[in-house]
């Protein structure tokens, strides 16, 4: 065996040796550089400067905290404004149902914005209330709420009426008490037989029940 045989390595062994040598050189270089840096005459920072810098940082943090708190307070105030509490009617005080606006209706104990809007909207569709009992037809008004609010309500005057012999299909069908089919029948009778003279004529039609007639009698005229 010659001395060359001792220097022969397989490919994997050669790669491992090269890597090892690279690491040795790298570590040695790092050590030398660190040694040179430590040996240099680097003056220490002035202690007074360090103290002033720390004081400046502390003051800056205090100012930022105060600004954040002020911004937070403003945001809270703007997001949650205070509203005046809605005054409610006392016992014995009343409002007129067909003249009251939503602000008046909200004074009734148990009535909020939602119910006030629905009551007014349904009143406009009807042309006015003919009976306080019609409030039960407003969505959400059950018997308990009805009994609670009626002591504060009075009803005066008569609702607006539809001229049944002059109104067109849209005007008839718009009313809550007249269905699409009923509006078509009214127009058909007018076209074939002329004006409808009284509500008794409607009682002869199968499209109108007794309940329909009772609800409509306050809302139609035969002029």
GIJOBEL-V871879 format. One record per backbone hydrogen bond with DSSP energy under -1.0 kcal/mol. NH is the residue of the N-H (numbers start at 1). CO is the residue of the C=O. Records with the same first field share a line. If there is no record, write none. Layout:
BEGIN
NH=CO ; CO
END
This chain:
BEGIN
5=2
14=10
15=11
16=12
17=13
18=14
19=15
20=16
21=17
22=18
23=19
24=20
25=21
26=22
27=23
28=24
29=25
30=26
31=27
32=28
33=29
34=30
35=31
36=32
37=33
38=34
39=35
42=40
50=46
51=47
52=48
53=49
54=50
55=51
56=52
57=53
58=54
59=55
60=56
61=57
62=58
63=59
64=60
65=61
66=62
67=63
68=64
69=65
70=66
71=67
72=68
73=69
74=70
75=71
76=72
77=73
78=74
79=75
80=76
89=107
93=90
95=152
97=154
99=96
100=96
105=101
106=102
107=104
108=105
111=108
116=112
117=113
118=114
119=115
120=116
121=117
122=118
123=119
124=120
125=121
126=122
127=123
128=123
134=131
135=132
136=133
137=134
138=135
141=138
142=140
146=142
147=143
148=144
149=145
150=146
152=149
153=150
154=95
160=127
162=219
164=162 ; 221
166=163
167=163
172=168
173=169
174=170
178=175
183=179
184=180
185=181
186=182
187=183
188=184
189=185
190=186
191=187
192=188
193=189
201=198
203=199
205=202
208=205
213=209
214=210
215=211
216=212
217=213
219=216
221=162
END
